[in-house]
């Protein structure tokens, strides 16, 4: 009696009509374990970074409201739902937190200022970009401005030096832009204008909060540009430039 049906196939060698079938690779248990460990490490790193940022945000507000020396490690931990000693998993000291806040703010200002300088088409355009950039910072980060004003002296000397170097470099970005507008302006005059405008823009912590942010921004930017581009001659009590 003749056999009926197709001949049996060997899995992974031939399939229907004799076509070769690829064998399925078995997962490597060691490789899978390594991938799982890497994912877990990535998740831990992400959670740690998020917690660090939470502590930075909380410390900025607490230091602004109470002052650096009136805030304890326990206060900082409580604001993000951890114990005081647990803060040391993320920062070695309260001073390190303050340093990251203030050095970080100065670094962001300098880096952002450089980007605006490179993007500007002319000296006046650079000034407008710098004013808009700094106004955004002043409206968004009022707590950092208050901490800077009151607690810069609480930084360890090395970190305080870093802040001052970054601040001087940031000022010089403005000075260069002002001298592109007026090449004959003395550097000292341009530097004075820059510092005066910083004082104006950094007044946001003292401005009534019932004013919409867009309205505050327009007022500050208009005043800043007028101060930067106005006459450099002092004005006498009669209202005309002195010395004429």
GROMACS elastic network, one bead per residue, 0.5 to 0.9 nm:
[ bonds ]
;  ai    aj funct       b0    kb
    4     7     6  0.85624   500
    5     8     6  0.88900   500
    6     9     6  0.85114   500
    6    16     6  0.85363   500
    6    17     6  0.87482   500
    9    12     6  0.87786   500
    9    13     6  0.76011   500
    9    14     6  0.58356   500
    9    15     6  0.60266   500
    9    16     6  0.75985   500
    9    18     6  0.80364   500
   10    13     6  0.55273   500
   10    14     6  0.59324   500
   10    15     6  0.74917   500
   11    14     6  0.66162   500
   11    15     6  0.73094   500
   11    21     6  0.76489   500
   11    22     6  0.89998   500
   11    23     6  0.76616   500
   12    15     6  0.77432   500
   12    20     6  0.73655   500
   12    21     6  0.51751   500
   12    22     6  0.55706   500
   12    24     6  0.76399   500
   13    18     6  0.86394   500
   13    19     6  0.81601   500
   13    20     6  0.54553   500
   13    21     6  0.55806   500
   13    22     6  0.71642   500
   13    23     6  0.74657   500
   14    17     6  0.79751   500
   14    18     6  0.50951   500
   14    19     6  0.52514   500
   14    21     6  0.55508   500
   14    22     6  0.87407   500
   15    18     6  0.53106   500
   15    19     6  0.51550   500
   15    20     6  0.60118   500
   15    21     6  0.59631   500
   16    19     6  0.61793   500
   16    20     6  0.87184   500
   18    21     6  0.89713   500
   22    25     6  0.89301   500
   25    28     6  0.87204   500
   26    29     6  0.88580   500
   27    30     6  0.87639   500
   27    31     6  0.79385   500
   27    32     6  0.73121   500
   28    31     6  0.52909   500
   28    32     6  0.61946   500
   28    33     6  0.85893   500
   29    32     6  0.51406   500
   29    33     6  0.60862   500
   29    34     6  0.86504   500
   30    33     6  0.51007   500
   30    34     6  0.62739   500
   30    35     6  0.87552   500
   31    34     6  0.50742   500
   31    35     6  0.62635   500
   31    36     6  0.86726   500
   32    35     6  0.51036   500
   32    36     6  0.62112   500
   32    37     6  0.86232   500
   33    36     6  0.51040   500
   33    37     6  0.61931   500
   33    38     6  0.86478   500
   34    37     6  0.50491   500
   34    38     6  0.61550   500
   34    39     6  0.86530   500
   35    38     6  0.50595   500
   35    39     6  0.62103   500
   35    40     6  0.86066   500
   36    39     6  0.51557   500
   36    40     6  0.62043   500
   36    41     6  0.85960   500
   37    40     6  0.50840   500
   37    41     6  0.61010   500
   37    42     6  0.85927   500
   38    42     6  0.61062   500
   38    43     6  0.85820   500
   39    42     6  0.50610   500
   39    43     6  0.61836   500
   39    44     6  0.86167   500
   40    43     6  0.50952   500
   40    44     6  0.61741   500
   40    45     6  0.86018   500
   41    44     6  0.50802   500
   41    45     6  0.61333   500
   41    46     6  0.85691   500
   42    45     6  0.50787   500
   42    46     6  0.61210   500
   42    47     6  0.86098   500
   43    46     6  0.50454   500
   43    47     6  0.61452   500
   43    48     6  0.85424   500
   44    47     6  0.51256   500
   44    48     6  0.61035   500
   44    49     6  0.85849   500
   45    48     6  0.50781   500
   45    49     6  0.61248   500
   45    50     6  0.85799   500
   46    49     6  0.51082   500
   46    50     6  0.61545   500
   46    51     6  0.86007   500
   47    50     6  0.50609   500
   47    51     6  0.61401   500
   47    52     6  0.85908   500
   48    51     6  0.50681   500
   48    52     6  0.61251   500
   48    53     6  0.86282   500
   48    89     6  0.89995   500
   48    90     6  0.74662   500
   49    52     6  0.50725   500
   49    53     6  0.62559   500
   49    54     6  0.86308   500
   49    90     6  0.86848   500
   50    53     6  0.51603   500
   50    54     6  0.61984   500
   50    55     6  0.87071   500
   51    55     6  0.62151   500
   51    56     6  0.86284   500
   51    80     6  0.79060   500
   51    90     6  0.78300   500
   52    55     6  0.51269   500
   52    56     6  0.62426   500
   52    57     6  0.87047   500
   52    87     6  0.88519   500
   52    90     6  0.60131   500
   52    91     6  0.79536   500
   53    57     6  0.61323   500
   53    58     6  0.84654   500
   54    57     6  0.51884   500
   54    58     6  0.60568   500
   54    59     6  0.84789   500
   54    79     6  0.88215   500
   54    80     6  0.66504   500
   55    58     6  0.50474   500
   55    59     6  0.58994   500
   55    60     6  0.84685   500
   55    76     6  0.69123   500
   55    77     6  0.76284   500
   55    79     6  0.79989   500
   55    80     6  0.67152   500
   55    87     6  0.81055   500
   55    90     6  0.85735   500
   55    97     6  0.82231   500
   56    59     6  0.51644   500
   56    60     6  0.61401   500
   56    61     6  0.87808   500
   56    97     6  0.67716   500
   56    98     6  0.84031   500
   56   100     6  0.79938   500
   56   101     6  0.67473   500
   57    60     6  0.52905   500
   57    61     6  0.65944   500
   57    62     6  0.88120   500
   57   101     6  0.87774   500
   58    61     6  0.53592   500
   58    62     6  0.61641   500
   58    63     6  0.85211   500
   58    76     6  0.68628   500
   58    79     6  0.65442   500
   58    80     6  0.74401   500
   59    63     6  0.57257   500
   59    64     6  0.81532   500
   59    68     6  0.87889   500
   59    71     6  0.84831   500
   59    76     6  0.63244   500
   59    79     6  0.87483   500
   59    97     6  0.75446   500
   59    98     6  0.78663   500
   59   101     6  0.85173   500
   60    63     6  0.53546   500
   60    64     6  0.60218   500
   60    65     6  0.85866   500
   60    98     6  0.81370   500
   60   101     6  0.71999   500
   60   143     6  0.58555   500
   60   144     6  0.60443   500
   60   146     6  0.88887   500
   60   147     6  0.70148   500
   61    64     6  0.51054   500
   61    65     6  0.61080   500
   61    66     6  0.85585   500
   61   143     6  0.57005   500
   61   144     6  0.79577   500
   61   147     6  0.85950   500
   62    65     6  0.51291   500
   62    66     6  0.58932   500
   62    67     6  0.72285   500
   62    68     6  0.79219   500
   62    70     6  0.89189   500
   62    71     6  0.68410   500
   62    75     6  0.84451   500
   62    76     6  0.78222   500
   62   143     6  0.86943   500
   63    66     6  0.53734   500
   63    69     6  0.81561   500
   63    70     6  0.78545   500
   63    71     6  0.67030   500
   63    98     6  0.86215   500
   63   143     6  0.80642   500
   63   144     6  0.87687   500
   63   146     6  0.83472   500
   63   147     6  0.61393   500
   63   151     6  0.82456   500
   64    67     6  0.57883   500
   64    68     6  0.78085   500
   64   142     6  0.86943   500
   64   143     6  0.53704   500
   64   144     6  0.71656   500
   64   145     6  0.83084   500
   64   146     6  0.54361   500
   64   147     6  0.50869   500
   64   148     6  0.88142   500
   64   150     6  0.82552   500
   64   151     6  0.89163   500
   65   143     6  0.81309   500
   65   146     6  0.84923   500
   65   147     6  0.87405   500
   66    69     6  0.80376   500
   66    70     6  0.57859   500
   66    71     6  0.67011   500
   67    70     6  0.54752   500
   67    71     6  0.67867   500
   67   147     6  0.74304   500
   67   150     6  0.73507   500
   67   151     6  0.71708   500
   68    71     6  0.56930   500
   68    72     6  0.85066   500
   68    94     6  0.86860   500
   68    95     6  0.89077   500
   68    98     6  0.80679   500
   68   147     6  0.79346   500
   68   150     6  0.84716   500
   68   151     6  0.64211   500
   68   154     6  0.76911   500
   69    72     6  0.75546   500
   69   151     6  0.88885   500
   69   154     6  0.86040   500
   71    74     6  0.82207   500
   71    75     6  0.61528   500
   71    76     6  0.72818   500
   72    75     6  0.50506   500
   72    76     6  0.64819   500
   72    77     6  0.87662   500
   72    84     6  0.81431   500
   72    94     6  0.81613   500
   73    76     6  0.50971   500
   73    77     6  0.62233   500
   73    78     6  0.85956   500
   73    83     6  0.84802   500
   73    85     6  0.72874   500
   73    87     6  0.70872   500
   73    88     6  0.88635   500
   73    93     6  0.85166   500
   73    94     6  0.68628   500
   74    77     6  0.51407   500
   74    78     6  0.60517   500
   74    79     6  0.87537   500
   74    82     6  0.85948   500
   74    83     6  0.63309   500
   74    85     6  0.74202   500
   74    87     6  0.83911   500
   75    78     6  0.52403   500
   75    79     6  0.64999   500
   75    83     6  0.88226   500
   75    84     6  0.71119   500
   76    79     6  0.55292   500
   76    80     6  0.71743   500
   76    82     6  0.85250   500
   76    83     6  0.85366   500
   76    84     6  0.68383   500
   76    87     6  0.75849   500
   77    80     6  0.56331   500
   77    81     6  0.61692   500
   77    83     6  0.50717   500
   77    85     6  0.78268   500
   77    86     6  0.71137   500
   77    87     6  0.59439   500
   78    82     6  0.56133   500
   78    83     6  0.62431   500
   78    84     6  0.70680   500
   79    82     6  0.77199   500
   80    83     6  0.88636   500
   82    85     6  0.84132   500
   82    86     6  0.62816   500
   82    87     6  0.74318   500
   83    86     6  0.52335   500
   83    87     6  0.70266   500
   84    87     6  0.56020   500
   84    88     6  0.79036   500
   85    88     6  0.57691   500
   85    89     6  0.79177   500
   86    89     6  0.55641   500
   86    90     6  0.77485   500
   87    90     6  0.56228   500
   87    91     6  0.62908   500
   87    92     6  0.80713   500
   87    93     6  0.82947   500
   87    94     6  0.88639   500
   88    92     6  0.51489   500
   88    93     6  0.65843   500
   88    94     6  0.87516   500
   89    92     6  0.73022   500
   91    94     6  0.73207   500
   91    95     6  0.88718   500
   91    96     6  0.62476   500
   91    97     6  0.63960   500
   92    95     6  0.82596   500
   92    96     6  0.63520   500
   92    97     6  0.82292   500
   93    96     6  0.51248   500
   93    97     6  0.66968   500
   93    98     6  0.89467   500
   94    97     6  0.51267   500
   94    98     6  0.64690   500
   94    99     6  0.86986   500
   95    98     6  0.50526   500
   95    99     6  0.60848   500
   95   100     6  0.86370   500
   95   154     6  0.78241   500
   95   155     6  0.65555   500
   95   156     6  0.74424   500
   96   100     6  0.61705   500
   96   101     6  0.85917   500
   96   155     6  0.85378   500
   96   156     6  0.89451   500
   97   100     6  0.52465   500
   97   101     6  0.62938   500
   97   102     6  0.88309   500
   98   101     6  0.51103   500
   98   102     6  0.62757   500
   98   103     6  0.83904   500
   98   147     6  0.87036   500
   98   151     6  0.84518   500
   98   152     6  0.86665   500
   98   154     6  0.83554   500
   98   155     6  0.70305   500
   99   102     6  0.53398   500
   99   103     6  0.56595   500
   99   104     6  0.77230   500
   99   152     6  0.88869   500
   99   155     6  0.63267   500
   99   156     6  0.80366   500
   99   159     6  0.62005   500
   99   160     6  0.79479   500
   99   163     6  0.88011   500
  100   103     6  0.53728   500
  100   104     6  0.53575   500
  100   105     6  0.80999   500
  100   159     6  0.88616   500
  101   104     6  0.52670   500
  101   105     6  0.61030   500
  101   106     6  0.87570   500
  101   144     6  0.74604   500
  101   147     6  0.88534   500
  102   105     6  0.50845   500
  102   106     6  0.62427   500
  102   107     6  0.85195   500
  102   144     6  0.73932   500
  102   147     6  0.80514   500
  102   148     6  0.66399   500
  102   152     6  0.76708   500
  102   155     6  0.88295   500
  102   159     6  0.86783   500
  102   160     6  0.86556   500
  102   163     6  0.68778   500
  103   106     6  0.52077   500
  103   107     6  0.60611   500
  103   108     6  0.85971   500
  103   159     6  0.70246   500
  103   160     6  0.80373   500
  103   162     6  0.67726   500
  103   163     6  0.52802   500
  103   166     6  0.81679   500
  104   107     6  0.50742   500
  104   108     6  0.61324   500
  104   109     6  0.86170   500
  104   163     6  0.86292   500
  105   108     6  0.51857   500
  105   109     6  0.62439   500
  105   110     6  0.87116   500
  105   144     6  0.75857   500
  105   163     6  0.87289   500
  106   109     6  0.51283   500
  106   110     6  0.62270   500
  106   111     6  0.86018   500
  106   162     6  0.87923   500
  106   163     6  0.61140   500
  106   164     6  0.84856   500
  106   166     6  0.59139   500
  106   167     6  0.62667   500
  106   170     6  0.82557   500
  107   110     6  0.51689   500
  107   111     6  0.60340   500
  107   112     6  0.83554   500
  107   163     6  0.80167   500
  107   166     6  0.64130   500
  107   167     6  0.84228   500
  107   170     6  0.89978   500
  108   111     6  0.51452   500
  108   112     6  0.58103   500
  108   113     6  0.81957   500
  109   112     6  0.51908   500
  109   113     6  0.58282   500
  109   114     6  0.84939   500
  109   133     6  0.85418   500
  109   134     6  0.75806   500
  109   137     6  0.81133   500
  109   166     6  0.85083   500
  109   167     6  0.83422   500
  109   170     6  0.70584   500
  110   113     6  0.50114   500
  110   114     6  0.61288   500
  110   115     6  0.86622   500
  110   166     6  0.65658   500
  110   167     6  0.74387   500
  110   169     6  0.70341   500
  110   170     6  0.50428   500
  110   171     6  0.87588   500
  110   173     6  0.83485   500
  111   114     6  0.51885   500
  111   115     6  0.63821   500
  111   116     6  0.88644   500
  111   170     6  0.85660   500
  112   115     6  0.50924   500
  112   116     6  0.63897   500
  112   117     6  0.87586   500
  112   130     6  0.86353   500
  112   133     6  0.74993   500
  112   134     6  0.89171   500
  113   116     6  0.51337   500
  113   117     6  0.62586   500
  113   118     6  0.87431   500
  113   129     6  0.84592   500
  113   130     6  0.61919   500
  113   133     6  0.73869   500
  113   134     6  0.82109   500
  113   170     6  0.68969   500
  113   173     6  0.70240   500
  113   174     6  0.84998   500
  114   117     6  0.50644   500
  114   118     6  0.62787   500
  114   119     6  0.86358   500
  114   170     6  0.81906   500
  114   173     6  0.71583   500
  115   118     6  0.52354   500
  115   119     6  0.62064   500
  115   120     6  0.87480   500
  116   119     6  0.50274   500
  116   120     6  0.61156   500
  116   126     6  0.64138   500
  116   127     6  0.87219   500
  116   129     6  0.58023   500
  116   130     6  0.62037   500
  116   133     6  0.78299   500
  117   120     6  0.53603   500
  117   121     6  0.86133   500
  117   123     6  0.86978   500
  117   125     6  0.88056   500
  117   126     6  0.54491   500
  117   127     6  0.82457   500
  117   129     6  0.77337   500
  117   130     6  0.75384   500
  117   173     6  0.73787   500
  117   174     6  0.88164   500
  117   177     6  0.77472   500
  118   121     6  0.82385   500
  118   126     6  0.81849   500
  119   125     6  0.88924   500
  119   126     6  0.75098   500
  119   129     6  0.84779   500
  120   123     6  0.73049   500
  120   124     6  0.83036   500
  120   125     6  0.53819   500
  120   127     6  0.82895   500
  120   128     6  0.87516   500
  120   129     6  0.71679   500
  121   124     6  0.82681   500
  121   125     6  0.59595   500
  121   126     6  0.69213   500
  122   125     6  0.50572   500
  122   126     6  0.60905   500
  122   127     6  0.86017   500
  122   177     6  0.83602   500
  122   180     6  0.76071   500
  122   181     6  0.78892   500
  123   126     6  0.51136   500
  123   127     6  0.62880   500
  123   128     6  0.87739   500
  123   176     6  0.83242   500
  123   177     6  0.50334   500
  123   178     6  0.66147   500
  123   179     6  0.76967   500
  123   182     6  0.86431   500
  124   127     6  0.50198   500
  124   128     6  0.62755   500
  124   129     6  0.86265   500
  124   177     6  0.72866   500
  124   178     6  0.76873   500
  124   180     6  0.78786   500
  124   181     6  0.60631   500
  124   229     6  0.84079   500
  125   128     6  0.51158   500
  125   129     6  0.62041   500
  125   130     6  0.86026   500
  125   177     6  0.88344   500
  126   129     6  0.50462   500
  126   130     6  0.60736   500
  126   131     6  0.85333   500
  126   174     6  0.85310   500
  126   177     6  0.62532   500
  126   178     6  0.88416   500
  127   130     6  0.50234   500
  127   131     6  0.60347   500
  127   132     6  0.85173   500
  127   174     6  0.71011   500
  127   177     6  0.61407   500
  127   178     6  0.72113   500
  127   181     6  0.89622   500
  127   225     6  0.77062   500
  127   228     6  0.82351   500
  128   131     6  0.51268   500
  128   132     6  0.61227   500
  128   133     6  0.84798   500
  128   221     6  0.81339   500
  128   225     6  0.70809   500
  129   132     6  0.51650   500
  129   133     6  0.60015   500
  129   134     6  0.85347   500
  130   133     6  0.50482   500
  130   134     6  0.60320   500
  130   135     6  0.83804   500
  130   173     6  0.88340   500
  130   174     6  0.75030   500
  131   134     6  0.52581   500
  131   135     6  0.59595   500
  131   136     6  0.85840   500
  131   197     6  0.86566   500
  131   201     6  0.84599   500
  131   220     6  0.87526   500
  131   221     6  0.62582   500
  131   224     6  0.70054   500
  131   225     6  0.74614   500
  132   135     6  0.50876   500
  132   136     6  0.62268   500
  132   137     6  0.87458   500
  132   217     6  0.81833   500
  132   221     6  0.65898   500
  133   136     6  0.52953   500
  133   137     6  0.65151   500
  133   138     6  0.88275   500
  134   137     6  0.50057   500
  134   138     6  0.61157   500
  134   139     6  0.86485   500
  134   198     6  0.82978   500
  134   201     6  0.73285   500
  134   202     6  0.86408   500
  135   139     6  0.61251   500
  135   140     6  0.84291   500
  135   201     6  0.60429   500
  135   202     6  0.80498   500
  135   204     6  0.89777   500
  135   217     6  0.65361   500
  135   220     6  0.72545   500
  135   221     6  0.70322   500
  136   139     6  0.53061   500
  136   140     6  0.59972   500
  136   141     6  0.83057   500
  136   217     6  0.77138   500
  137   140     6  0.51721   500
  137   141     6  0.56259   500
  137   142     6  0.79874   500
  137   202     6  0.88624   500
  138   141     6  0.55015   500
  138   142     6  0.58026   500
  138   144     6  0.87819   500
  138   145     6  0.73471   500
  138   201     6  0.63236   500
  138   202     6  0.55975   500
  138   203     6  0.79160   500
  138   204     6  0.61577   500
  138   205     6  0.82378   500
  139   142     6  0.60832   500
  139   201     6  0.85729   500
  139   202     6  0.84056   500
  139   204     6  0.61814   500
  139   205     6  0.82307   500
  139   213     6  0.72485   500
  139   216     6  0.83217   500
  139   217     6  0.77141   500
  140   143     6  0.85390   500
  141   144     6  0.54088   500
  141   145     6  0.66230   500
  141   205     6  0.88896   500
  142   145     6  0.51200   500
  142   146     6  0.64124   500
  142   147     6  0.87681   500
  142   202     6  0.79161   500
  142   203     6  0.87213   500
  142   204     6  0.63612   500
  142   205     6  0.52198   500
  143   146     6  0.51827   500
  143   147     6  0.62528   500
  143   148     6  0.86008   500
  143   205     6  0.73794   500
  144   147     6  0.50049   500
  144   148     6  0.59864   500
  144   149     6  0.85237   500
  145   148     6  0.50898   500
  145   149     6  0.61806   500
  145   150     6  0.87246   500
  145   202     6  0.67818   500
  145   203     6  0.86973   500
  145   204     6  0.85502   500
  145   205     6  0.73811   500
  146   149     6  0.51772   500
  146   150     6  0.62599   500
  146   151     6  0.82194   500
  146   205     6  0.69302   500
  147   150     6  0.53250   500
  147   151     6  0.53801   500
  147   152     6  0.72000   500
  148   151     6  0.55826   500
  148   152     6  0.51899   500
  148   153     6  0.87569   500
  149   152     6  0.65151   500
  149   153     6  0.89698   500
  150   153     6  0.75549   500
  150   154     6  0.85903   500
  151   154     6  0.51772   500
  151   155     6  0.73112   500
  152   155     6  0.56979   500
  152   160     6  0.68842   500
  152   163     6  0.86799   500
  153   156     6  0.80238   500
  153   157     6  0.86608   500
  153   160     6  0.74136   500
  154   157     6  0.88399   500
  154   160     6  0.84190   500
  155   158     6  0.80480   500
  155   159     6  0.61987   500
  155   160     6  0.54834   500
  156   159     6  0.56403   500
  156   160     6  0.61018   500
  156   161     6  0.86669   500
  157   160     6  0.50257   500
  157   161     6  0.60652   500
  157   162     6  0.86979   500
  158   161     6  0.51621   500
  158   162     6  0.64596   500
  158   163     6  0.89105   500
  159   163     6  0.63376   500
  159   164     6  0.87397   500
  160   163     6  0.51546   500
  160   164     6  0.63279   500
  160   165     6  0.87281   500
  161   164     6  0.51586   500
  161   165     6  0.61653   500
  161   166     6  0.86249   500
  162   165     6  0.51986   500
  162   166     6  0.62207   500
  162   167     6  0.85499   500
  163   166     6  0.52612   500
  163   167     6  0.61083   500
  163   168     6  0.86792   500
  164   168     6  0.61173   500
  164   169     6  0.85726   500
  165   168     6  0.51940   500
  165   169     6  0.62445   500
  165   170     6  0.86265   500
  166   169     6  0.50947   500
  166   170     6  0.61444   500
  166   171     6  0.86849   500
  167   170     6  0.50084   500
  167   171     6  0.62273   500
  167   172     6  0.87085   500
  168   171     6  0.51093   500
  168   172     6  0.63434   500
  168   173     6  0.89386   500
  169   172     6  0.51537   500
  169   173     6  0.66580   500
  170   173     6  0.52848   500
  170   174     6  0.70063   500
  170   175     6  0.89689   500
  171   174     6  0.53284   500
  171   175     6  0.63216   500
  171   176     6  0.87953   500
  171   191     6  0.70322   500
  171   194     6  0.66451   500
  171   195     6  0.75520   500
  172   176     6  0.60128   500
  172   177     6  0.84786   500
  172   191     6  0.75322   500
  172   194     6  0.87874   500
  173   176     6  0.53025   500
  173   177     6  0.63816   500
  173   178     6  0.87896   500
  174   177     6  0.50853   500
  174   178     6  0.61619   500
  174   179     6  0.86192   500
  174   190     6  0.78693   500
  174   191     6  0.77112   500
  174   194     6  0.62480   500
  175   178     6  0.51292   500
  175   179     6  0.62137   500
  175   180     6  0.86513   500
  175   187     6  0.67660   500
  175   188     6  0.87161   500
  175   189     6  0.88316   500
  175   190     6  0.52714   500
  175   191     6  0.56318   500
  175   193     6  0.84453   500
  175   194     6  0.68551   500
  176   179     6  0.51619   500
  176   180     6  0.62477   500
  176   181     6  0.88543   500
  176   187     6  0.84914   500
  176   190     6  0.83000   500
  177   180     6  0.50785   500
  177   181     6  0.66081   500
  177   182     6  0.88140   500
  178   181     6  0.51948   500
  178   182     6  0.62523   500
  178   183     6  0.79143   500
  178   185     6  0.80088   500
  178   187     6  0.88837   500
  178   190     6  0.61339   500
  178   191     6  0.88170   500
  178   193     6  0.88337   500
  178   194     6  0.86153   500
  178   228     6  0.75492   500
  178   229     6  0.81915   500
  179   184     6  0.70998   500
  179   185     6  0.61593   500
  179   186     6  0.80599   500
  179   187     6  0.75332   500
  179   190     6  0.71233   500
  180   183     6  0.55508   500
  181   185     6  0.88504   500
  181   229     6  0.83195   500
  182   185     6  0.55406   500
  183   186     6  0.81938   500
  184   187     6  0.89080   500
  185   188     6  0.83205   500
  185   189     6  0.66708   500
  185   190     6  0.67570   500
  185   232     6  0.82539   500
  186   189     6  0.53394   500
  186   190     6  0.64974   500
  186   191     6  0.87021   500
  187   190     6  0.50935   500
  187   191     6  0.60539   500
  187   192     6  0.85931   500
  188   191     6  0.50397   500
  188   192     6  0.61759   500
  188   193     6  0.86783   500
  189   192     6  0.51060   500
  189   193     6  0.62855   500
  189   194     6  0.86943   500
  189   232     6  0.76168   500
  190   193     6  0.51195   500
  190   194     6  0.62460   500
  190   195     6  0.87745   500
  190   228     6  0.83507   500
  191   194     6  0.50721   500
  191   195     6  0.62920   500
  191   196     6  0.85901   500
  192   195     6  0.52241   500
  192   196     6  0.61032   500
  192   197     6  0.86283   500
  193   196     6  0.50831   500
  193   197     6  0.61858   500
  193   198     6  0.86308   500
  193   227     6  0.72650   500
  193   228     6  0.61600   500
  193   232     6  0.89681   500
  194   197     6  0.52209   500
  194   198     6  0.62736   500
  194   199     6  0.87622   500
  194   228     6  0.75005   500
  195   198     6  0.50072   500
  195   199     6  0.63362   500
  195   200     6  0.87731   500
  196   199     6  0.51063   500
  196   200     6  0.64408   500
  196   201     6  0.88609   500
  196   224     6  0.89271   500
  196   227     6  0.84117   500
  197   201     6  0.61124   500
  197   202     6  0.83077   500
  197   223     6  0.86489   500
  197   224     6  0.57830   500
  197   225     6  0.87216   500
  197   227     6  0.72107   500
  197   228     6  0.75546   500
  198   201     6  0.51726   500
  198   202     6  0.57319   500
  198   203     6  0.83867   500
  198   224     6  0.87486   500
  199   202     6  0.52466   500
  199   203     6  0.62765   500
  200   203     6  0.54736   500
  200   204     6  0.82436   500
  200   220     6  0.73609   500
  200   223     6  0.83469   500
  200   224     6  0.73007   500
  201   204     6  0.65391   500
  201   220     6  0.62933   500
  201   221     6  0.81312   500
  201   224     6  0.75881   500
  202   205     6  0.72764   500
  202   206     6  0.88168   500
  203   206     6  0.56081   500
  203   207     6  0.66601   500
  204   207     6  0.51234   500
  204   208     6  0.83572   500
  204   209     6  0.89037   500
  204   216     6  0.85654   500
  205   208     6  0.82581   500
  205   209     6  0.87309   500
  206   209     6  0.86406   500
  207   210     6  0.87996   500
  207   211     6  0.82590   500
  207   216     6  0.87086   500
  208   211     6  0.63904   500
  209   212     6  0.74937   500
  209   213     6  0.84014   500
  210   213     6  0.89256   500
  211   214     6  0.84071   500
  211   215     6  0.66545   500
  211   216     6  0.64722   500
  212   215     6  0.53249   500
  212   216     6  0.63569   500
  212   217     6  0.86962   500
  213   216     6  0.50525   500
  213   217     6  0.60469   500
  213   218     6  0.86713   500
  214   217     6  0.50106   500
  214   218     6  0.62534   500
  214   219     6  0.87161   500
  215   218     6  0.52555   500
  215   219     6  0.63416   500
  215   220     6  0.86797   500
  216   219     6  0.52703   500
  216   220     6  0.61409   500
  216   221     6  0.85228   500
  217   220     6  0.52526   500
  217   221     6  0.59686   500
  217   222     6  0.84140   500
  218   221     6  0.52760   500
  218   222     6  0.60025   500
  218   223     6  0.85078   500
  219   222     6  0.53061   500
  219   223     6  0.61662   500
  219   224     6  0.85235   500
  220   223     6  0.52332   500
  220   224     6  0.59784   500
  220   225     6  0.86076   500
  221   224     6  0.50721   500
  221   225     6  0.61434   500
  221   226     6  0.85812   500
  222   225     6  0.53851   500
  222   226     6  0.62756   500
  222   227     6  0.86543   500
  223   226     6  0.52050   500
  223   227     6  0.61566   500
  223   228     6  0.86555   500
  224   227     6  0.50933   500
  224   228     6  0.61473   500
  224   229     6  0.86129   500
  225   228     6  0.50538   500
  225   229     6  0.59643   500
  225   230     6  0.80640   500
  226   229     6  0.53368   500
  226   230     6  0.54707   500
  227   230     6  0.54398   500
  227   231     6  0.83404   500
  228   231     6  0.85209   500
  228   232     6  0.88822   500
  229   232     6  0.84083   500
  230   233     6  0.89556   500
  231   234     6  0.80577   500
  233   241     6  0.60044   500
  233   242     6  0.72861   500
  234   240     6  0.85931   500
  234   241     6  0.57510   500
  234   242     6  0.59166   500
  234   243     6  0.88191   500
  235   238     6  0.78749   500
  235   239     6  0.58172   500
  235   240     6  0.55546   500
  235   242     6  0.53372   500
  236   239     6  0.54028   500
  236   240     6  0.56619   500
  236   241     6  0.57599   500
  236   243     6  0.82715   500
  237   240     6  0.75753   500
  237   242     6  0.84539   500
  238   241     6  0.85706   500
  238   242     6  0.87866   500
  239   242     6  0.84665   500
  240   243     6  0.88919   500
  240   244     6  0.79733   500
  241   244     6  0.64786   500
